[in-house]
Amino acid sequence: MNSPSLPSWSFWLMGLGLAGFVLLLVQMIRRNKGIRRSFYAWPYTLWMIISTIVPLILIGYYALTDKSGQFTLENFANFWDSNRGMKNELIAQGFDPQALGMGARGMVNVDTLVYSLWMAFLCTGISFLVGYPAALIMADREFKLGATIVVLFIIPMWMNFLLRTIAWMSLLEDNGLINTVLQSLGFGKAKLMYNSQAVLLGMVYNYLPFMVFPIYNSLSRQDSKLSEAAMDLGANKWKTFWRVIFPISMPGIVSGITMVFMPSVTTFFIPRVLGGGNTEMFGDLIERTFLSADDWNVGSALSLVMMVLILLSLGLLRKVEPEGEGGSLI
């Protein structure tokens, strides 16, 4: 695979950005007549510029240009019609796509995006339904085993993400532990691998802690006197939870949804291992476009579409909890 060469202006851009960064540092040191604590944050700022801002600019460049570097929106048209590139090749060779049965719009890209969004929505919803009660129990000061359960949630995260996913194969495969137990009990083998259910299980397992811990932090920090005051004013346990506890935990809920939904919608290793190629999510499609098809322009367009959708979802979440202080449902 031959990676496309970077445009010459990208090197100038990085050079000018580095020079501007150095000038800002010098000016800040002169103005403050020395080095302040904020100076030590500048290396991280430089790192963010190099590892985030510059790659985003390059993705935008490749998404809006063709292989010759000319401006085009054809890459986004290829996203909308997955057969468009093949149709253009047929037309260039003098064939009629309609006569060859290639006239219909290819739905692979859009269907894969919709499927990924649906799987991410299910993963986020299940993680919330499972994670919120767990966080509520762990944050209960009268529950003595709360700290132990927190440790049990943390321990699997010490293991590599890939190893955690691969470990599920030994449980779910045809000759795995679960099917062995089912056969010993007189039941037949169950098809547990290489389907959407296995992929969803792997996603929930890997991303559940990212839902639990933000909610747990919000619940553990709230003042218990608020619940006591609500009960003193005549509210039962359900009303106290719905009008006091749940709204206060809203910042943790928003953070948890964000931390689960974003990696879920772009994941590509879990579907490959547990889906066995029978399920493809948008992350797999982007990787295949970059590495297998060697089409950096369309791959960048797909990445840009995904980034826009993620930004829109984050904007909607900010509408729910704009200040991050809770109380939005009262």
N, C-alpha and C positions, 0 to 999 in steps of 0.2 A: 504494500500500500504506500503510495506517495502522498505525503501531506502537502497541501498547497503552500506555496511560499507566501510569507507575510508581505503585505504592501509596504513600499518604502516609507510612506508617511507614518506607518505605525512605529517604526524605529525613531523617527523624528519626534513623534508624540511622546514616546517613553523618555527620550532624552530631554525634551523640554520640560516634561513633568518632573523629572529628577532634578534638573537645574532649578526649576521654580521651588521645589521642595527645599533644596539647600539654601536658596536665597531667603525663604521664609524663616528658616531656622536661624540664620545669621541675623536677620532683622529682629526676630523675637529676642535673641540673646542681647543685642545692642539696646533694645528698648527697655528691657528689664534689668540691664546692667548686671547680667549674670544668668545663671541657669535656675529656673524654678522647677517645681515638681511636675508641672504640665509638660516640661520638655521631654520627660521620659515616656510620654505617650506617643511622641512623634514616630518612633520606629514602628509601632503598631499601625499608625496611620499610613505610613509608607507601605507597609505590608498589605494593608487593605486595598490601597490604590493598585499595587502590582498584581495582587491575586484576585481582585474583584472588579475594579473599575475598568482596567485595561482589557481583561477577557470579555466583559460585557460590550465594550466598544467593538472588539473584533467580531463578536457574535453578530452584533448589529450590522457590521460592515459586510460580512459574508452573507447574511440573510437578505440584504438589499442589493447584492451584486451577483453577476453571473461569473463563470469561470475565467472570463477575460477581464473582469473588474469593472464592467459596465453596469450602471444602475438598472435594476429590474425588479418587478414584483412577481416574476414568474415562479420564484421559490414558494411563495405563499399560495399561488395557484396550484402548485404541485401538492401542497398540503391538502387543499380542498379536493383535488382530483388526483388520487394516487396513480392513475393511469396516464396522466398528462405527459410525463416524460417519454413514455413508450409511444404515445400517439404522435408526439413531435418527431421522434426518430422515424416512425413509419412515413409521416408526411415528407420528411427530408429525403427519404429513399424513393419517393414517388408512389407510395401506397395510400389507399383510402382507409382510414381506421374504421369508418362506418361499414364498409364492405367486408372487413375482416372481423366484424363483431366486437370492435373495441370502442364503439361510440359512447357507451354508457360511462357515467362518472364512476371512478373507482372510490369505494367507500372505506378502504382499509385504514387510512390515516384517521379519518374522523371517527370511525367506529372504535378504533383503538383508544382514541382520546376519551370518548364517552365511557368506554369500559373502564379505563383507568380512573376517571372521576368517580364512577359508581363504586368501584372497589375501594377507593380512598374514603368515600363517604361511609361505606359500610364499616371499614376498619376504624374510622374515627368514632362512629356511633357506638359500635360494640366496645371500643376502648373506654368511651365515656360511661356507658352503662355498667361496665365491670369496674372501672377505675374509680368512679366517684364514691360508691359505697365503701370500697377498700380504703380510699383516702379518708373518708369520714370515720371509719372505725379506727384507723391508725392515729388520727388526730384527737380521738376521745381521750381526755386525760385520765378517765377512770378505767380505761382498758390497759391492763398491765403489760400485755404482749405487743403493744403498738410498736415499740422500738424494735422488737424482734422481727416483726413483719416488714418493717422498713429495710432491715438488713437483708431479709430474704428477697426483697425486690431488687436490691442493689447487687447482690452476689452474681446473678446471671449477666449483668452488664459488664462485669470484669472480664468475661470471656469475649473473644473476638466475634463480631457480628456474623461473619461467614461461618464460623464453627457452630454458632448457635443455630443457624439455619440448616446446616448440613446434618446436625444432630437429629433434627426432626425426621430425616430420611430413614434413620434406623428404627424410628417408632412407627412411621406411616407406610413403609414399603410393604409389598405383598408378603414377604417373609420377615417382616419386622415384629417388634415386640407386641404391638396391639393385635395384629392378626394371629400371632402365636397364641396369645391369651384367648382370643375368640375361638380358635380351633380347639384348644384344650377344653373349652366349655361346651363344645359340641356345635358351635356355630360355623358357618362358612366364612371364607375370606371376604373382607370388605375392600372396595376400591377406594383407598384413602389418599393415594398419590396421583399427581398429574391431572389435577382438576382445579377449578376455581376455589373450591372449599379449602383445599390444602394451601393454596396461595394466601387466602384470607386468614387462615389459622396462623401461618407463618408471619404475616404482617402484624396481626394483633399481638402475637407473642413478643415480637421484637420492639414494637412501638408502644406497648401498654405502659411501661414505666414513664415514658415521656408525657403521658396523660396523668398518671397518678401523682408524681412528685410536685408539679406546679399547684395542683388542687390541694395536696397535703400541706404545702407551705402556706397557702392562703388560709386554710382551715385552722392550722396550728397557731397562726399568729393572731387570730381574732380573739377579742376579749370575751371570756365566758360570762361576764356580767351582763352583756347585751341579751343573751338568751335568758338569763335569770330575770332580767327586767321585763322581757316580753311575757314570761310566764306569770310574773307578779301582776301584770296588767290583764290577765285573763286568757292569754293565748295558750292553746294546747301545744303538744309536741309537734304536730304536723304544721300548724300555723307558724310556730317559732322557726321551724326549719325553712318553710317556704318564704316567709317575710323577713327573716333575719340572717340565718346561716347561709342559705343558697345565694342571695344577692351579694353578700360579703365575699363569697368564694368565686364570684364571677371573673375577677382578673386571672385567677388560676385556671378557670375553665377555658377562657379565651387563649391563654398561653398554651394549655394542653392541646386544644384543638389545632392551634397553629403548628405546634411541634409534631403532631401526629399526621395531620393532613398533608403538609408539604412533602415530607419524605415518602409518604405512602403513594402519592400520585406520581412520583418520579422514580419509584423503586424499579430495579431491573434484575437484581440477583435472585430475589425470592421467587419470582415467577419462573425464572430459568431453572432453578433447582427443584422446587416443589411442583411447578407446573409442567416441567419436562418438555417445554416447547409447545404444549397444547394451549397455553394461554400466553398472550403477549400484551404487555402494558406499554404505556407511552415511553417510559424510560428505555425499554428494550428496542422500541422502534427508532428512537433517537440514536442509540448506540449502533444499531444495525445500519442506519443510514450513514453514520460517520465511518465506521470501521469496515463493514462488509461492502456496502455500495460505494464507499469512498466519495461520497457527495457531501462536502462540507457546507455547501451553500444551502441545500434543502435541509440538512441536519441543523444548521444554525436557525433557519426559519422555524423548524419544529420546536427548537429550544426557546425561541423568542415567543412563540405562541403559548408555550407552557408557562413561561415567566409572566406574561401578561395575565393569564388566568390566575396564577398564584397571587399576583399583586391585587387583582380584583377581589379575590377571596379574602385577603388580608384587609382590604378596605372595608368589606362588609363586616368583618369581625370588629374592626375599630368603630363602626357605627353602633354595634351592640354595647361596647364598653369603651367609650371614647377617652375617659380619664384614667381608667385602670384602677379605680378606687372601690368598685362594687356599688351595690345599691341601685342598680339600673332597673330592677323589677319591682321596686317598692312604689 
